Amino acid sequence: MKKIACPICGKPPSDTHKPFCGQGCRDRDLLQWLGEGYRIPAGPADPEAENDAQTGLDTADNDD
């Protein structure tokens, strides 16, 4: 079985904080997520939805 190291500092993980070595690295990882330090590169899925979000307008399809 392959040993996994703490993703922040590389030390062996602790049983109570897996996959991190301790509370400090666990907190650092959380702060990275909360501060938007980790990002998944992607563009808008739907350009029309992106335009609506920028203008703040909702459009309804009324077929009446």
C-alpha positions as CSV (number, residue, x, y, z in Angstrom):
1,M,0.0,0.0,0.0
2,K,1.3,3.4,-1.0
3,K,2.0,5.9,1.9
4,I,0.3,9.3,1.4
5,A,2.0,12.4,2.6
6,C,0.3,15.6,3.9
7,P,-0.6,17.6,0.8
8,I,0.5,20.9,2.4
9,C,3.9,20.0,4.0
10,G,4.7,16.4,2.9
11,K,4.9,15.0,6.5
12,P,3.2,11.7,7.3
13,P,-0.5,12.2,8.0
14,S,-2.0,11.9,11.5
15,D,-4.8,9.5,12.2
16,T,-7.1,12.3,13.5
17,H,-6.4,14.8,10.7
18,K,-6.0,12.6,7.5
19,P,-4.9,13.4,4.9
20,F,-3.1,16.2,6.8
21,C,-0.4,15.9,9.3
22,G,-2.1,18.1,11.9
23,Q,-4.6,20.9,12.6
24,G,-2.3,23.6,11.2
25,C,-2.0,22.1,7.7
26,R,-5.7,21.3,7.8
27,D,-6.5,24.9,8.6
28,R,-4.2,26.2,5.9
29,D,-5.9,24.1,3.3
30,L,-9.3,25.3,4.4
31,L,-8.1,28.9,4.2
32,Q,-6.9,28.3,0.7
33,W,-10.4,27.1,-0.3
34,L,-12.2,30.0,1.5
35,G,-9.8,32.6,0.1
36,E,-10.3,31.2,-3.4
37,G,-6.6,30.2,-3.5
38,Y,-7.6,27.0,-5.3
39,R,-9.4,27.5,-8.6
40,I,-10.6,25.2,-11.3
41,P,-9.9,26.9,-14.7
42,A,-13.0,27.0,-16.8
43,G,-15.0,29.4,-18.9
44,P,-18.7,30.1,-18.6
45,A,-20.7,27.0,-19.6
46,D,-23.5,29.1,-21.3
47,P,-22.6,32.5,-22.7
48,E,-26.2,33.6,-22.5
49,A,-26.4,32.8,-18.8
50,E,-23.1,34.8,-18.3
51,N,-24.7,37.9,-20.0
52,D,-27.9,37.6,-17.9
53,A,-25.8,37.4,-14.7
54,Q,-23.8,40.5,-15.7
55,T,-27.0,42.6,-16.4
56,G,-29.0,41.2,-13.5
57,L,-32.0,40.6,-15.8
58,D,-34.0,37.5,-15.7
59,T,-35.7,36.5,-19.0
60,A,-38.8,34.4,-19.1
61,D,-40.0,32.5,-22.1
62,N,-43.6,33.4,-22.4
63,D,-45.5,31.5,-25.1
64,D,-48.8,33.1,-24.3
